[in-house]
Amino acid sequence: MLSLLSALILTGSDSVDIRKFGAVGDGVTVCTRAIQRAIDEAGKGVVLVPAGRYLTGSLHLRSHVELRLAEGAVLLGSPRRHDYEKGVWYSLLIAKDLEDVAITGKGTIDGQGAEVAKDVLHMVETGEIKIPPKGWRPSETERPQIIEMSGCRNVRVKNVTLKNATCWVQTYHNCSGLTIEGVTVDSKSYWNNDGIDVVDCRNVRIANCDVDTGDDGICLKSDDPKSACENVTIENCRVRSSASAIKFGTASHGGFRHIRVRNIRIHDTFRSCLALESVDGGALEDVVVSNIKAVHTGNAFFIRLGHRTLSAPPGRVRHVVLRDFDVQIPAGRPDMGYPFKGPQFSEAHNLCPSSIVGLKQAPIEDVRLERIHVRFAGGGTPEIAKTTIAKVPERVKEYPEFTMFGELPSWALYARHVRGLKIADFSATLEKKDYRPPFALDDVRGLTATKVKIQGALGLPIPSNLRPTE
């Protein structure tokens, strides 16, 4: 009681300083108990992490408590995996079934991911952790995240820097009223370093974030067939990713509804600027993505309805609008410089077009492409560019990626099993020769196209129902 009173006197009536509970900011002293005590005794108020480096294992957040990191403050995750506890997975900060919980301030939370990964690998060597069957690295469930919140209401994560996770950086399961704003993510320390994962959450705003990460940048997922990601806004963010910058999926059991993504700047991204995927029976609908500017990225957009979860009927993808895209696709790997690069393609192919691919029994419905401009490096290999529409495999159950079909018979846009495709003001530029037509359409009905402009192509035939117009 005396320690709590002294902390209140020092920092103000609604905040407590972790140093008053014994935390030492020397980067060496383990401060887990001291910080946890400050959180537990704060009541309704602020727990202040002042400037310094505070070494800690897992901490459990509390309702009505804001963990505030001052400028110059660093919460330093322990390099020992045994110092971490499980929520859904292992994590440094854990919140479960809370309300009015916040992590704020100009400080940093450093998960020391490379060091933790070494300890996890040592646990593999001693037999304490098993590599999953057919796997080659420790499971994500054995590697700590930085933040994990589940079942929480009214969550704020604002202005902090999150770096060096051993797995996903931050995950929010089944939360409502979630705001992630002004957050910087810098995590390329091990595999599966997703920047922001939002799973079956409602009423979400992600804004003004800068994400540089060794897997998907900002990712919406759905694990629960009875739930979904709903009413989500992602805006004014900058993303660099060794996978996809903005992704819905791969887990897509319940689905994604009423989503708005706008004003996103993307660079040096290995896979797609935008990947919209429903492969587990969920519904992806009422999605509008606008004002996307990307340089040095592997693919502009990939929309996929698959059926890998055979225990559920196929889902649906419909009512999707993409507008105001300006994307540059280079010839080489766009993720050069990442310590953990994206996987090599399993099949030889030229540059992949953007693609919209549904199922024969469940076509994608009502997609609009408006003011889309994509610049391709080109430089195709004629020996590879012999694929015809009839030879493209369906691959209904396979993991969805823009490269999943191998070589495609077009360089700008490929669409299959689509009902209601509206294209208005679409331009594609080819810097060097390709040996394929710009468009390939297979089982596409209800197509309308205006102001389609192709530059730099070889004069190969353009499908008669998608002829460029001025």
GIJOVEN-V994173 format. One record per pair of residues at least 12 apart in sequence whose ideal C-beta (glycine too) atoms are under 7 Angstrom apart, sorted by the first residue. I is the first residue (numbers start at 0). J is the second residue. D is the distance in Angstrom with one decimal. If there is no record, write none. Layout:
BEGIN
I/J/D, I/J/D
END
This chain:
BEGIN
2/19/5.7, 2/20/6.1, 3/15/6.8, 3/40/5.1, 5/19/5.6, 6/19/3.8, 10/47/5.5, 13/44/4.1, 13/45/6.0, 14/44/5.5, 14/45/3.7, 14/47/5.2, 15/37/5.2, 15/40/6.9, 15/41/5.2, 15/44/6.8, 15/46/5.7, 15/47/6.7, 16/47/4.9, 16/49/6.3, 17/33/6.1, 17/34/5.1, 17/37/4.6, 17/46/6.4, 17/47/6.8, 17/48/5.7, 17/53/7.0, 18/49/6.5, 20/33/4.3, 20/36/4.7, 20/37/4.6, 21/33/3.9, 22/34/5.6, 22/53/5.5, 24/51/2.0, 24/52/5.6, 24/53/5.3, 25/52/6.8, 26/52/3.6, 26/54/5.9, 26/75/6.0, 27/54/6.5, 28/54/6.4, 29/54/5.4, 29/55/7.0, 30/53/4.7, 30/54/6.0, 30/55/5.1, 31/55/4.7, 31/56/4.5, 31/58/6.9, 34/53/6.7, 34/55/5.6, 34/58/5.7, 35/58/5.6, 35/59/6.7, 38/58/6.5, 38/60/6.5, 38/61/5.5, 38/64/5.9, 39/61/6.6, 41/64/5.0, 43/63/4.0, 44/64/6.7, 45/65/4.8, 45/67/5.1, 46/64/6.1, 46/66/5.2, 46/67/6.8, 47/67/5.5, 47/69/6.6, 48/66/7.0, 48/67/6.8, 48/68/4.6, 48/69/6.4, 48/72/4.4, 48/74/6.3, 48/106/6.1, 49/69/5.0, 49/72/5.9, 50/69/5.6, 50/70/6.9, 50/71/3.3, 50/72/5.4, 51/72/6.3, 52/73/4.6, 52/75/5.3, 53/73/6.9, 53/74/5.6, 53/75/6.2, 54/75/4.8, 54/77/6.3, 55/74/6.0, 55/75/6.9, 55/76/7.0, 55/77/6.5, 56/77/4.7, 56/82/3.1, 56/83/5.9, 57/82/6.9, 57/83/5.0, 57/84/4.0, 57/90/6.6, 57/91/6.1, 57/93/6.0, 58/91/6.9, 58/92/5.5, 59/93/5.2, 60/92/6.2, 60/93/6.9, 60/94/4.2, 60/97/6.4, 60/100/5.3, 61/97/6.7, 62/97/4.4, 62/98/5.0, 62/99/5.9, 62/100/6.2, 63/99/4.8, 64/100/6.5, 65/101/4.0, 65/103/5.9, 66/101/6.9, 66/102/4.9, 67/103/5.1, 67/104/4.5, 68/104/3.7, 68/105/7.0, 68/106/2.7, 68/159/5.8, 69/104/5.9, 69/106/5.7, 70/105/4.1, 70/106/6.4, 71/106/6.8, 72/104/6.9, 72/106/3.4, 73/106/6.3, 73/107/4.8, 73/109/5.7, 74/108/4.6, 75/109/5.4, 75/111/6.4, 76/91/4.8, 76/109/6.4, 76/110/4.2, 76/111/4.9, 76/115/6.8, 76/143/6.9, 78/111/5.3, 78/114/3.7, 78/115/5.7, 78/118/6.0, 79/118/5.7, 80/115/6.0, 80/118/4.9, 80/119/5.3, 80/122/6.3, 80/143/6.9, 83/143/4.5, 86/147/4.6, 86/149/6.1, 87/147/6.1, 87/149/5.7, 87/172/6.0, 88/139/6.7, 88/140/5.2, 88/144/6.1, 88/147/6.4, 88/166/6.9, 89/142/6.8, 89/143/4.2, 89/144/7.0, 90/143/5.7, 90/144/4.3, 90/145/6.9, 90/146/6.6, 90/147/3.7, 91/108/6.9, 91/110/5.9, 91/143/6.0, 91/145/5.1, 92/145/6.6, 92/146/4.8, 93/147/5.6, 94/148/4.2, 94/151/5.4, 95/149/5.3, 95/150/6.0, 96/150/4.4, 96/151/6.9, 97/151/4.7, 98/151/6.7, 98/152/4.4, 98/153/5.5, 99/153/4.8, 100/151/5.9, 100/154/5.6, 101/155/4.1, 102/146/6.9, 102/156/4.9, 102/159/5.9, 103/155/6.6, 103/157/4.6, 103/158/6.0, 103/159/6.7, 104/158/6.1, 104/159/5.9, 105/158/5.7, 106/159/6.3, 107/159/7.0, 107/160/4.3, 107/162/6.4, 108/145/5.5, 108/159/6.2, 108/161/5.3, 109/162/5.2, 109/163/5.3, 110/143/6.6, 110/145/4.7, 110/163/4.8, 110/164/4.5, 110/165/6.3, 111/163/5.7, 112/163/4.2, 112/164/5.0, 112/165/4.2, 112/186/6.7, 112/188/3.3, 112/189/5.1, 113/163/6.8, 113/188/4.5, 113/189/6.6, 115/143/6.1, 115/165/4.4, 116/142/6.9, 116/165/5.2, 116/189/4.5, 119/137/5.1, 119/141/6.0, 119/142/5.8, 119/165/6.8, 123/137/6.0, 128/141/5.2, 136/190/5.9, 139/166/4.9, 139/167/6.9, 139/191/5.3, 142/165/4.0, 142/166/3.9, 142/189/6.9, 143/165/5.3, 143/166/6.5, 144/164/5.8, 144/166/5.3, 144/167/5.1, 144/168/6.6, 144/169/6.6, 144/170/5.8, 145/161/5.2, 145/164/5.0, 145/168/5.3, 145/169/5.8, 146/169/4.0, 147/170/5.1, 148/171/5.0, 148/174/5.8, 149/172/3.9, 149/173/6.0, 150/172/7.0, 150/173/5.3, 150/174/7.0, 151/174/4.7, 152/175/5.3, 152/176/5.4, 153/176/4.4, 154/171/6.9, 154/174/5.6, 154/176/6.6, 154/177/4.7, 154/178/6.9, 155/178/5.1, 156/179/4.8, 156/182/5.9, 157/180/4.9, 157/181/5.6, 158/181/4.4, 158/182/6.9, 159/182/6.0, 160/183/4.3, 160/185/6.9, 161/182/6.5, 161/184/5.1, 161/186/6.9, 162/185/4.4, 162/186/5.6, 163/186/5.7, 163/188/4.5, 164/186/4.8, 164/188/6.8, 164/192/5.6, 165/188/6.9, 165/189/5.1, 166/191/5.3, 167/191/6.3, 167/193/4.3, 167/196/5.2, 168/184/5.5, 168/186/4.9, 168/192/6.2, 168/193/6.4, 168/194/5.5, 168/212/6.6, 169/195/5.8, 169/196/6.8, 170/196/4.4, 170/198/6.5, 171/197/5.2, 171/198/6.6, 171/200/5.4, 172/198/4.7, 172/199/6.5, 173/199/5.0, 173/200/6.6, 173/226/6.5, 174/200/4.7, 175/200/6.7, 175/201/4.5, 175/202/5.4, 176/202/5.2, 177/200/5.4, 177/203/4.6, 178/204/5.0, 179/195/6.3, 179/205/4.7, 179/208/6.4, 180/206/4.9, 180/207/5.7, 181/207/4.9, 181/208/6.8, 182/208/4.8, 183/209/4.8, 184/208/6.9, 184/210/4.5, 184/211/6.6, 184/212/5.7, 185/211/5.1, 186/212/5.1, 186/213/6.4, 187/212/6.5, 187/213/4.0, 187/337/6.0, 187/338/5.7, 187/339/6.7, 189/339/6.9, 190/339/5.6, 191/214/5.2, 192/212/5.0, 192/213/3.7, 192/214/5.0, 193/212/6.5, 193/214/4.6, 193/215/4.9, 193/218/5.3, 194/210/3.9, 194/212/3.9, 194/216/4.8, 194/217/6.1, 195/210/6.6, 195/217/4.8, 195/218/6.8, 196/218/5.0, 196/220/6.1, 197/219/5.2, 197/228/6.1, 197/231/7.0, 198/220/4.5, 198/221/6.8, 198/222/5.7, 199/221/5.4, 199/222/6.1, 199/223/5.1, 199/226/4.1, 199/227/6.3, 199/228/6.2, 199/253/6.1, 200/228/5.8, 201/229/4.8, 201/230/5.8, 202/230/5.0, 203/231/4.3, 204/232/4.9, 205/217/6.3, 205/233/4.6, 205/236/6.7, 206/234/5.1, 206/235/5.4, 207/235/4.9, 207/236/6.9, 208/236/4.7, 209/237/4.8, 210/236/6.6, 210/238/4.8, 211/239/4.5, 212/240/5.9, 213/241/5.0, 213/337/6.1, 213/339/5.0, 214/241/6.3, 214/242/4.8, 215/240/6.1, 215/242/4.5, 215/243/5.2, 215/246/4.7, 216/238/3.9, 216/240/4.0, 216/244/4.5, 216/245/6.5, 217/233/5.9, 217/236/6.7, 217/238/6.5, 217/245/5.4, 218/246/4.7, 219/231/6.5, 219/247/4.7, 219/255/5.7, 220/248/6.8, 220/250/4.3, 221/250/5.9, 221/251/5.3, 221/252/5.3, 221/253/4.2, 221/254/5.5, 221/255/6.6, 221/281/5.2, 222/250/5.3, 222/252/5.9, 223/252/6.1, 223/253/5.2, 224/252/4.5, 224/253/5.4, 224/280/6.5, 224/311/6.6, 225/253/6.4, 226/253/4.5, 227/253/4.0, 227/254/4.6, 227/255/6.3, 227/256/5.6, 227/281/6.8, 228/255/4.8, 229/256/4.9, 229/257/5.5, 230/257/5.0, 231/258/4.8, 232/259/4.9, 233/245/6.8, 233/260/4.5, 234/261/4.9, 234/262/5.3, 235/262/4.7, 236/263/5.5, 237/264/4.7, 238/263/6.5, 238/265/5.1, 238/268/6.9, 239/266/5.5, 239/267/5.0, 239/268/6.2, 240/268/4.6, 240/269/6.8, 241/269/4.9, 241/334/4.7, 241/337/4.5, 241/339/6.6, 241/340/6.3, 241/341/5.2, 242/269/6.0, 242/270/5.2, 242/341/6.1, 243/270/4.4, 243/271/4.5, 243/274/4.3, 244/265/4.4, 244/268/4.9, 244/272/5.2, 245/260/6.0, 245/263/6.4, 245/272/6.9, 245/273/5.1, 246/274/4.4, 247/275/5.0, 247/276/6.0, 247/283/6.2, 248/274/6.9, 248/276/3.3, 248/277/6.7, 248/278/6.5, 248/399/6.6, 249/276/5.9, 249/278/6.5, 249/398/6.7, 249/399/6.3, 250/279/6.4, 251/276/6.1, 251/277/4.5, 251/278/5.7, 251/279/4.6, 251/281/4.2, 251/314/6.6, 252/279/4.5, 252/280/6.0, 252/281/5.3, 253/281/5.1, 254/277/6.4, 254/281/3.1, 254/282/3.9, 254/283/5.7, 254/314/6.3, 255/283/4.8, 255/286/6.7, 256/282/6.6, 256/284/5.6, 256/285/5.7, 257/285/5.0, 258/286/4.6, 259/287/5.3, 260/288/4.4, 261/289/4.7, 261/290/5.2, 262/290/4.9, 263/291/5.2, 264/292/5.4, 265/291/6.9, 265/293/3.8, 265/296/5.8, 266/293/6.9, 266/294/5.2, 266/295/5.7, 267/295/5.0, 267/333/5.6, 267/334/6.3, 268/293/6.9, 268/296/4.2, 268/297/6.7, 268/333/6.1, 269/297/5.4, 269/333/5.8, 269/334/3.8, 269/341/3.8, 270/297/5.2, 270/298/6.1, 270/341/6.5, 270/400/6.6, 270/401/6.2, 271/297/6.8, 271/298/4.2, 271/300/6.2, 271/301/4.6, 271/401/5.3, 272/291/5.8, 272/293/4.5, 272/296/5.4, 272/298/6.9, 272/299/5.6, 272/300/6.3, 272/326/5.9, 273/288/5.8, 273/291/6.7, 273/300/4.5, 274/301/4.7, 275/302/4.7, 275/316/7.0, 275/319/6.6, 276/303/4.8, 276/399/4.5, 277/304/5.4, 277/314/4.2, 277/316/5.4, 278/303/6.9, 278/305/3.7, 278/306/6.7, 278/307/4.7, 278/399/5.4, 279/307/6.5, 279/308/4.2, 279/311/6.7, 280/308/5.5, 280/311/3.2, 280/312/6.1, 280/313/6.7, 280/314/4.8, 281/314/4.6, 282/314/5.5, 282/315/5.1, 283/314/7.0, 283/316/4.6, 284/315/6.8, 284/317/5.0, 284/318/4.9, 285/318/5.0, 286/319/4.9, 287/320/4.5, 288/321/5.2, 289/322/4.7, 289/323/5.2, 290/323/4.7, 291/324/4.8, 292/325/4.8, 293/326/4.5, 293/327/6.7, 294/327/4.7, 295/327/6.5, 295/329/5.4, 295/333/4.6, 296/326/6.5, 296/328/6.7, 296/333/5.4, 297/328/6.9, 297/333/5.3, 298/328/7.0, 298/351/5.6, 298/353/6.6, 298/401/4.4, 299/324/6.1, 299/326/4.2, 299/328/7.0, 299/353/4.5, 299/373/4.9, 300/321/6.1, 300/353/4.8, 301/353/7.0, 301/354/5.7, 301/401/4.1, 302/316/6.5, 302/319/6.6, 302/355/4.5, 302/363/6.4, 302/366/6.8, 303/356/5.4, 303/399/4.4, 304/316/4.4, 304/357/4.4, 304/358/5.7, 304/361/6.0, 304/363/5.4, 305/395/6.0, 305/399/5.5, 306/358/6.1, 306/395/5.0, 306/396/6.3, 307/396/4.7, 313/358/5.7, 313/360/6.6, 313/361/4.0, 315/361/6.5, 316/357/6.7, 316/363/4.6, 317/363/6.9, 317/364/3.8, 317/365/5.1, 318/365/5.0, 319/366/4.9, 320/367/4.7, 320/369/7.0, 321/368/5.4, 321/371/6.6, 322/369/3.9, 322/370/5.5, 323/370/4.9, 324/371/4.7, 324/372/6.6, 325/372/5.1, 326/373/4.8, 327/374/4.8, 328/350/6.0, 328/373/6.6, 328/374/6.8, 328/375/4.8, 328/376/6.1, 329/376/5.2, 330/376/3.8, 330/378/5.3, 344/402/5.2, 346/405/4.0, 346/406/6.9, 347/383/5.5, 348/383/6.1, 348/405/5.5, 348/406/4.0, 349/379/3.9, 349/380/6.1, 349/383/5.7, 349/384/5.7, 349/406/6.5, 349/410/7.0, 349/433/6.6, 350/375/5.8, 350/376/6.6, 350/410/6.4, 351/401/5.3, 351/402/6.0, 351/407/6.2, 352/407/5.8, 352/409/5.2, 352/410/5.4, 352/411/5.3, 352/412/5.3, 352/413/4.9, 353/373/6.8, 353/412/5.4, 354/401/6.3, 354/413/4.4, 354/414/6.9, 355/414/4.5, 355/417/5.6, 356/415/5.0, 356/416/6.7, 357/415/6.9, 357/416/3.7, 357/417/5.9, 358/395/6.4, 358/416/5.7, 359/416/5.6, 359/442/7.0, 362/416/4.4, 362/417/5.8, 362/418/4.7, 363/416/6.6, 363/417/4.9, 364/418/4.9, 364/419/5.6, 365/419/4.4, 366/417/6.5, 366/419/7.0, 366/420/5.4, 367/421/4.6, 368/422/4.8, 368/425/5.8, 369/423/5.0, 369/424/6.2, 370/424/4.6, 371/425/4.8, 372/426/4.8, 373/411/6.8, 373/427/5.2, 374/428/4.6, 374/430/6.9, 375/410/6.1, 375/427/6.7, 375/428/6.7, 375/429/5.2, 375/430/6.7, 376/430/5.2, 376/431/6.4, 377/429/4.4, 377/430/5.2, 377/431/3.8, 377/432/6.0, 377/433/4.8, 377/455/6.9, 378/431/4.1, 379/410/7.0, 379/432/6.8, 379/433/4.0, 379/434/4.9, 379/435/6.6, 381/434/4.4, 383/406/5.5, 384/406/7.0, 384/434/3.8, 384/435/5.0, 386/406/4.5, 386/407/6.6, 386/408/4.9, 387/408/5.7, 388/408/5.5, 388/439/5.6, 388/441/4.8, 391/404/5.4, 391/407/6.4, 391/408/6.8, 392/404/6.1, 407/439/6.7, 408/435/5.9, 408/439/4.4, 409/435/5.3, 409/436/5.5, 409/437/6.0, 409/438/5.2, 409/439/3.7, 410/429/6.7, 410/433/4.5, 410/435/5.0, 410/437/5.9, 411/427/3.8, 411/437/3.9, 411/438/6.1, 412/438/5.2, 413/439/5.0, 414/440/5.2, 414/443/5.0, 415/441/4.2, 415/442/5.7, 416/442/5.0, 417/443/4.7, 418/444/5.3, 418/445/5.5, 419/445/4.3, 420/443/5.7, 420/445/6.8, 420/446/5.0, 421/447/5.1, 422/448/4.2, 422/451/6.4, 423/449/5.2, 423/450/6.2, 424/450/4.4, 425/451/5.0, 426/452/4.2, 427/453/5.6, 428/454/4.6, 428/455/5.6, 429/454/6.8, 429/455/3.5, 429/456/5.6, 430/455/6.4, 432/457/5.9, 433/457/6.9, 436/459/4.6, 436/460/6.0, 436/461/6.0, 437/453/5.0, 437/456/5.6, 437/461/6.3, 438/461/6.3, 438/462/5.4, 438/465/5.1, 440/462/5.8, 440/465/6.7, 446/464/5.9, 446/465/7.0, 448/465/5.1, 449/468/6.4, 450/468/6.0, 451/465/6.4, 451/467/4.6, 451/468/6.0, 452/467/5.4, 453/467/5.1
END
